[in-house]
Amino acid sequence: MLNNFKKLLLFILIFIFINGCTQQQEQKNQEQIETGVVNMELTSSAFTHNSAIPSEYTCDGNDLSPELMISDVPSNAKSLVLISDDPDAPVGTWDHWVVFNIPPLTASIPKGTEPKGTAGKNSWGRTGYGGPCPPSGTHRYFFKLYALDTTLNLPQGAAKKDLEKAMQGHIVAQAQLMGNYKRSR
């Protein structure tokens, strides 16, 4: 009888532990939705955060977009926005890549491709990726990913400033990856 009591007690303790863990995870998920604090990540197989971007992805190479991997997008996201820019450009921040209304289930953007979504206009006045091409010195290139609770009603070719204005109040999570590049001339 004592043996059965110990088994029952053990079963009850395991049940309480599992139930508590489940409730704790559900509470954490709800807090993330309410506060927008999630651990969304943007990474690349081409370079790590704060490291050199290989020339293949620049104007000195093939000018291909690097592979990007996206993880931990919040479940309430309706779309993603990708902006790549260079705040060190001598004329002010230079926009290299602007894409919005990317499906939130997008897990990767393969090397040399455009993600599904709507292309915005970069600082060259065209859509699509334009790689690093600093006139002098080492520049920082930020790849910024935003999860929004809506899709944006903007036309293809919209400028980054219009996109940022439309995003206000709709960002539920964000992530960023930064790489550096200096031309070898």
Backbone bond lengths (Angstrom), bond angles and torsions (degrees), N, CA, C in turn:
res aa  C-N    CA-C-N  psi(-1)  N-CA   C-N-CA  omega(-1)  CA-C   N-CA-C  phi
1 M - - - 1.446 - - 1.529 110.84 -
2 L 1.310 118.19 -40.75 1.459 122.34 177.81 1.520 110.25 -62.06
3 N 1.337 117.42 -38.26 1.460 122.37 178.95 1.526 110.79 -63.22
4 N 1.334 118.01 -42.64 1.462 122.12 177.44 1.528 111.28 -64.96
5 F 1.333 116.14 -37.73 1.452 120.94 178.33 1.527 110.25 -63.79
6 K 1.325 117.41 -42.44 1.468 121.29 178.74 1.532 110.56 -64.11
7 K 1.318 117.10 -40.28 1.473 120.55 178.49 1.524 110.43 -64.16
8 L 1.335 116.61 -43.83 1.449 121.12 179.24 1.523 110.84 -63.66
9 L 1.333 116.45 -43.97 1.457 121.23 178.38 1.535 110.87 -62.21
10 L 1.323 116.55 -42.34 1.459 121.36 178.10 1.533 110.21 -63.24
11 F 1.312 116.27 -43.84 1.469 120.92 177.95 1.531 110.68 -59.89
12 I 1.315 117.37 -44.64 1.467 121.73 -179.63 1.529 110.52 -63.85
13 L 1.316 116.70 -43.04 1.470 120.26 179.53 1.529 111.22 -64.43
14 I 1.315 117.49 -41.52 1.471 120.85 178.04 1.521 110.08 -64.27
15 F 1.334 116.56 -42.84 1.460 120.82 178.60 1.527 111.00 -60.49
16 I 1.326 117.32 -45.33 1.466 121.64 179.51 1.530 110.25 -62.68
17 F 1.328 116.83 -42.14 1.462 121.57 -179.83 1.528 110.79 -62.84
18 I 1.332 116.71 -49.25 1.473 120.39 -178.98 1.519 110.52 -64.37
19 N 1.313 116.98 -43.65 1.461 120.95 179.34 1.530 110.65 -62.14
20 G 1.320 117.20 -41.23 1.467 121.45 178.71 1.517 111.43 -64.82
21 C 1.334 117.44 -41.56 1.467 121.09 178.61 1.521 110.83 -64.40
22 T 1.315 116.84 -41.62 1.467 121.35 179.74 1.521 109.96 -63.73
23 Q 1.333 116.68 -45.96 1.457 120.07 179.84 1.528 110.88 -64.33
24 Q 1.335 117.17 -38.43 1.459 121.27 178.88 1.534 110.23 -63.76
25 Q 1.347 118.24 -42.47 1.452 121.32 179.06 1.527 110.98 -66.25
26 E 1.340 116.46 -41.27 1.461 120.00 177.82 1.530 110.80 -62.89
27 Q 1.326 116.68 -39.78 1.461 120.75 178.26 1.533 109.94 -65.44
28 K 1.329 117.32 -41.60 1.465 121.59 178.44 1.525 110.20 -62.70
29 N 1.342 117.12 -44.03 1.467 120.76 178.20 1.523 110.95 -61.27
30 Q 1.334 116.95 -42.76 1.463 120.57 179.43 1.521 110.88 -65.22
31 E 1.330 117.72 -41.09 1.466 121.09 177.94 1.519 110.32 -62.75
32 Q 1.339 117.42 -39.43 1.457 120.31 179.00 1.517 110.92 -63.48
33 I 1.328 116.99 -40.83 1.463 121.01 179.11 1.526 109.63 -65.10
34 E 1.336 116.80 -44.91 1.458 120.73 -176.52 1.522 112.55 -69.98
35 T 1.329 117.38 -38.49 1.466 120.47 -174.94 1.513 113.19 -98.05
36 G 1.327 117.87 -16.01 1.454 120.31 -176.75 1.520 112.45 76.71
37 V 1.323 117.61 5.95 1.461 120.69 -179.98 1.518 108.28 -86.40
38 V 1.288 115.30 99.11 1.451 121.36 176.98 1.518 107.97 -131.74
39 N 1.275 116.16 169.14 1.458 120.80 -178.53 1.517 111.18 -103.82
40 M 1.331 116.89 44.65 1.448 120.33 177.44 1.529 107.75 -57.39
41 E 1.339 115.27 140.32 1.460 119.53 -177.83 1.517 111.37 -129.01
42 L 1.320 114.45 147.49 1.454 123.45 173.62 1.523 106.45 -127.80
43 T 1.334 117.00 118.10 1.459 121.82 -178.45 1.524 109.08 -132.55
44 S 1.324 115.07 169.85 1.456 120.35 178.79 1.517 109.85 -141.12
45 S 1.322 115.56 147.03 1.466 120.00 174.26 1.530 110.17 -81.92
46 A 1.337 117.50 -11.81 1.467 122.12 -177.41 1.525 112.93 -83.27
47 F 1.328 116.90 -32.84 1.465 121.16 -179.56 1.521 109.10 -159.86
48 T 1.321 116.05 158.95 1.456 121.08 177.55 1.527 108.58 -101.12
49 H 1.312 115.45 165.64 1.457 121.22 -179.39 1.529 110.59 -54.95
50 N 1.315 116.40 131.70 1.462 125.03 177.36 1.526 113.42 65.52
51 S 1.327 116.92 28.17 1.467 120.37 176.00 1.529 109.08 -118.46
52 A 1.315 116.14 176.74 1.465 121.26 -177.55 1.524 111.27 -73.05
53 I 1.312 115.35 138.45 1.458 121.91 174.31 1.525 106.95 -85.08
54 P 1.329 118.73 126.17 1.475 120.16 178.71 1.526 111.50 -61.58
55 S 1.334 116.71 146.05 1.466 121.59 -174.74 1.527 113.07 -61.29
56 E 1.320 118.65 -21.43 1.472 122.07 177.34 1.532 111.68 -53.78
57 Y 1.329 116.65 -29.47 1.462 122.35 -174.82 1.528 112.01 -97.92
58 T 1.351 116.80 15.74 1.460 121.83 -174.74 1.525 110.58 -126.06
59 C 1.330 115.53 178.27 1.463 120.61 177.39 1.526 111.66 -67.71
60 D 1.318 118.01 -16.17 1.463 121.68 178.11 1.527 111.88 -84.07
61 G 1.313 116.85 -12.22 1.463 122.29 -180.00 1.515 110.34 -119.04
62 N 1.321 115.84 -134.06 1.467 121.48 -178.48 1.528 113.43 -88.10
63 D 1.338 116.79 -3.36 1.470 122.41 179.34 1.525 111.85 55.77
64 L 1.342 115.79 38.93 1.465 121.98 178.06 1.517 109.98 -88.34
65 S 1.308 116.62 146.48 1.456 119.59 172.54 1.525 108.57 -71.81
66 P 1.339 117.78 140.53 1.460 119.88 178.40 1.525 111.16 -74.43
67 E 1.332 115.25 154.26 1.463 119.07 173.27 1.522 108.11 -64.18
68 L 1.325 115.87 134.96 1.457 121.36 176.76 1.522 109.02 -123.65
69 M 1.323 116.11 136.67 1.455 121.95 176.61 1.523 108.90 -113.60
70 I 1.323 115.39 136.44 1.460 122.88 -176.95 1.526 108.12 -118.82
71 S 1.331 115.95 131.44 1.464 118.54 177.79 1.527 110.75 -140.87
72 D 1.308 114.24 158.55 1.465 123.55 176.14 1.530 114.04 58.89
73 V 1.326 115.73 42.88 1.468 120.64 174.12 1.525 107.04 -70.96
74 P 1.327 118.61 133.26 1.461 119.55 -179.10 1.530 111.82 -61.96
75 S 1.312 115.21 147.82 1.465 120.39 -175.53 1.522 113.25 -66.67
76 N 1.326 117.74 -20.34 1.461 119.77 -179.87 1.533 112.88 -90.78
77 A 1.330 117.76 5.74 1.467 120.79 179.06 1.525 110.02 -71.72
78 K 1.331 116.09 136.24 1.464 122.34 177.46 1.523 111.41 -104.55
79 S 1.346 116.68 -20.92 1.459 121.17 177.65 1.520 109.79 -162.17
80 L 1.333 114.81 164.10 1.461 122.07 176.77 1.525 108.89 -119.70
81 V 1.320 114.94 153.39 1.459 122.78 175.71 1.524 107.20 -126.74
82 L 1.332 116.78 134.98 1.456 122.45 176.21 1.524 108.58 -120.87
83 I 1.322 115.74 124.63 1.459 121.85 176.72 1.522 107.41 -129.30
84 S 1.322 116.29 129.85 1.460 120.95 173.54 1.523 107.19 -120.34
85 D 1.332 115.33 126.30 1.456 118.43 -178.88 1.525 111.77 -146.22
86 D 1.330 114.46 166.37 1.465 124.47 -178.37 1.522 108.09 -121.85
87 P 1.347 117.51 103.71 1.462 119.25 -179.47 1.536 112.81 -76.84
88 D 1.326 117.87 -6.73 1.460 121.35 -176.92 1.526 113.38 -94.41
89 A 1.316 118.04 2.54 1.465 121.47 -179.35 1.535 109.54 -63.03
90 P 1.322 117.77 141.90 1.468 120.80 -177.01 1.531 114.07 -63.78
91 V 1.333 118.32 -22.74 1.468 121.47 -179.41 1.526 111.99 -96.30
92 G 1.315 117.89 10.07 1.457 122.47 -174.99 1.517 109.17 105.50
93 T 1.303 117.59 178.81 1.466 121.13 -176.28 1.527 110.71 -55.71
94 W 1.341 114.77 128.68 1.471 121.97 -178.83 1.519 107.96 -106.07
95 D 1.326 116.71 123.99 1.461 122.05 -178.44 1.523 109.68 -87.63
96 H 1.332 116.15 123.19 1.457 121.72 -178.33 1.526 113.50 -100.30
97 W 1.336 116.78 -26.78 1.467 119.85 -175.10 1.508 108.29 -159.12
98 V 1.315 117.48 128.28 1.462 122.61 179.16 1.528 107.83 -137.11
99 V 1.330 116.50 117.79 1.466 121.75 178.43 1.530 107.79 -139.85
100 F 1.323 117.27 134.73 1.463 120.83 179.17 1.528 110.30 -134.03
101 N 1.326 114.78 171.41 1.473 122.46 -175.28 1.527 111.75 57.03
102 I 1.323 115.12 37.22 1.465 121.28 173.42 1.533 106.81 -74.98
103 P 1.334 118.73 134.22 1.468 119.57 178.98 1.532 111.53 -57.00
104 P 1.335 117.88 135.89 1.463 120.85 -175.46 1.530 114.45 -67.57
105 L 1.322 118.13 -15.21 1.468 120.29 177.77 1.528 112.33 -87.28
106 T 1.325 117.30 3.76 1.465 121.36 177.91 1.529 109.15 -63.39
107 A 1.327 116.45 121.39 1.462 121.24 -178.77 1.525 112.31 -102.06
108 S 1.329 116.60 -21.35 1.463 118.90 178.34 1.523 109.86 -156.62
109 I 1.308 113.44 155.84 1.462 121.88 173.34 1.526 104.60 -121.24
110 P 1.326 118.11 106.88 1.461 120.60 -176.04 1.533 112.81 -61.40
111 K 1.298 114.68 152.74 1.463 122.79 178.22 1.530 110.20 -52.30
112 G 1.330 115.67 134.06 1.450 121.27 175.04 1.512 115.43 73.42
113 T 1.337 117.97 15.84 1.469 120.63 -179.34 1.518 110.95 -124.29
114 E 1.305 114.44 161.06 1.460 121.82 173.39 1.525 107.58 -97.07
115 P 1.332 118.16 139.36 1.464 118.80 176.90 1.521 110.60 -71.03
116 K 1.336 115.75 155.91 1.465 119.17 171.49 1.518 106.39 -63.03
117 G 1.300 115.84 139.37 1.459 120.93 -177.32 1.509 108.95 147.50
118 T 1.315 116.28 -159.95 1.459 122.50 -178.95 1.521 108.78 -113.79
119 A 1.324 116.17 126.67 1.461 121.16 -178.29 1.520 111.00 -80.37
120 G 1.332 115.56 130.46 1.451 121.51 172.00 1.523 109.37 -95.58
121 K 1.310 115.94 174.94 1.467 120.97 -177.12 1.521 110.46 -91.15
122 N 1.349 116.39 134.98 1.454 120.84 175.33 1.534 109.39 -90.98
123 S 1.319 117.12 -178.12 1.468 120.47 -176.66 1.519 113.80 -71.94
124 W 1.326 118.23 -10.80 1.459 121.19 173.57 1.524 110.72 -82.34
125 G 1.339 116.32 -4.91 1.456 120.63 179.27 1.517 113.40 84.52
126 R 1.320 116.89 16.79 1.469 120.32 179.22 1.529 108.97 -131.75
127 T 1.311 116.02 170.64 1.458 120.59 176.05 1.524 108.57 -94.63
128 G 1.315 115.70 162.17 1.457 120.85 178.62 1.515 112.12 100.44
129 Y 1.319 113.67 174.63 1.465 121.88 -177.62 1.521 110.92 -78.25
130 G 1.307 116.06 136.65 1.453 123.38 170.60 1.520 106.87 -130.23
131 G 1.299 117.93 116.64 1.456 121.94 -172.40 1.515 114.85 -73.92
132 P 1.337 115.14 171.01 1.460 120.90 177.76 1.523 112.02 -55.55
133 C 1.334 115.09 140.58 1.462 121.23 -179.42 1.532 108.26 -159.23
134 P 1.332 117.01 59.17 1.465 119.03 -174.19 1.531 112.24 -66.97
135 P 1.337 117.52 139.96 1.461 120.06 179.72 1.529 112.66 -70.09
136 S 1.330 116.46 -27.55 1.465 120.42 177.35 1.526 109.39 -163.99
137 G 1.314 116.16 155.34 1.458 121.14 176.00 1.518 113.93 68.90
138 T 1.318 114.07 -177.26 1.465 122.12 178.04 1.520 108.82 -93.32
139 H 1.310 115.93 129.99 1.460 121.40 178.02 1.519 109.95 -115.05
140 R 1.330 114.90 154.84 1.468 121.88 175.66 1.521 108.58 -99.43
141 Y 1.326 115.74 136.23 1.465 121.66 -179.81 1.523 107.74 -120.84
142 F 1.319 115.69 115.75 1.457 122.45 -177.77 1.520 110.13 -98.73
143 F 1.320 115.62 128.79 1.460 123.21 171.66 1.530 103.96 -106.46
144 K 1.328 116.26 111.32 1.462 121.46 -175.08 1.526 109.35 -111.83
145 L 1.305 115.08 131.16 1.466 121.45 179.61 1.517 108.33 -118.26
146 Y 1.323 115.91 130.22 1.462 122.05 179.20 1.517 108.90 -122.36
147 A 1.329 116.39 135.64 1.464 122.35 171.46 1.524 106.32 -100.97
148 L 1.330 115.87 127.91 1.459 121.19 -178.37 1.521 111.04 -113.96
149 D 1.312 115.61 153.31 1.468 120.67 177.08 1.526 111.84 -89.30
150 T 1.330 116.50 17.04 1.456 122.24 -178.93 1.526 109.28 -154.77
151 T 1.309 116.29 170.69 1.466 120.81 166.47 1.524 105.54 -102.81
152 L 1.315 116.13 155.41 1.462 120.50 -174.85 1.517 111.31 -99.92
153 N 1.313 115.40 134.94 1.459 122.16 179.97 1.528 108.56 -93.40
154 L 1.334 114.92 69.34 1.460 121.70 178.73 1.524 108.68 -126.74
155 P 1.321 117.52 150.92 1.462 119.61 -179.44 1.521 112.40 -79.93
156 Q 1.316 116.26 160.87 1.460 120.61 172.27 1.524 107.67 -57.32
157 G 1.312 116.34 141.31 1.458 121.08 -179.62 1.517 114.03 86.97
158 A 1.334 117.16 6.90 1.466 120.19 177.68 1.528 109.43 -60.80
159 A 1.309 116.42 144.95 1.463 122.01 179.10 1.526 110.53 -79.60
160 K 1.327 115.30 156.63 1.465 120.58 -178.87 1.524 111.76 -57.79
161 K 1.330 118.09 -39.05 1.475 120.22 -178.59 1.530 111.05 -62.62
162 D 1.339 117.32 -37.51 1.462 120.51 177.61 1.522 111.16 -69.63
163 L 1.301 114.91 -37.94 1.461 121.34 177.93 1.531 110.53 -64.20
164 E 1.325 116.87 -46.95 1.465 120.37 -179.75 1.526 111.50 -62.62
165 K 1.315 117.03 -36.90 1.464 120.67 177.52 1.535 110.50 -65.56
166 A 1.326 116.54 -43.75 1.471 120.99 -179.55 1.528 112.02 -68.09
167 M 1.328 117.33 -27.08 1.465 121.58 -179.00 1.521 112.87 -76.25
168 Q 1.329 118.23 -20.83 1.461 121.72 -175.30 1.524 111.14 -54.37
169 G 1.331 114.88 129.66 1.457 121.65 179.33 1.518 114.24 81.75
170 H 1.344 117.35 1.09 1.467 120.57 -177.58 1.526 113.43 -119.51
171 I 1.322 118.55 -0.04 1.468 121.37 -178.33 1.529 109.10 -80.57
172 V 1.340 116.16 120.40 1.467 120.51 178.48 1.527 111.73 -104.65
173 A 1.325 117.09 -16.27 1.473 121.15 175.84 1.518 108.12 -165.46
174 Q 1.326 115.30 157.76 1.451 119.75 175.51 1.520 110.04 -150.39
175 A 1.328 113.89 155.96 1.468 120.92 178.92 1.519 106.53 -145.97
176 Q 1.319 115.51 159.24 1.460 117.59 178.20 1.515 110.71 -149.73
177 L 1.309 113.06 151.35 1.454 123.72 177.41 1.520 105.93 -130.76
178 M 1.332 117.03 131.72 1.455 120.12 -178.27 1.519 109.38 -124.64
179 G 1.321 115.18 132.39 1.455 121.42 174.75 1.512 110.12 -125.82
180 N 1.321 116.26 161.13 1.462 122.20 -178.85 1.520 109.83 -115.24
181 Y 1.328 115.08 150.74 1.463 118.19 174.86 1.511 110.47 -149.62
182 K 1.331 115.21 138.66 1.461 123.96 174.49 1.525 107.06 -134.60
183 R 1.299 117.08 129.34 1.466 121.07 -179.96 1.520 108.85 -70.21
184 S 1.340 115.55 146.79 1.467 120.97 -176.04 1.508 113.95 -92.66
185 R 1.300 119.05 -10.74 1.460 124.93 -177.68 1.463 113.58 -6.70
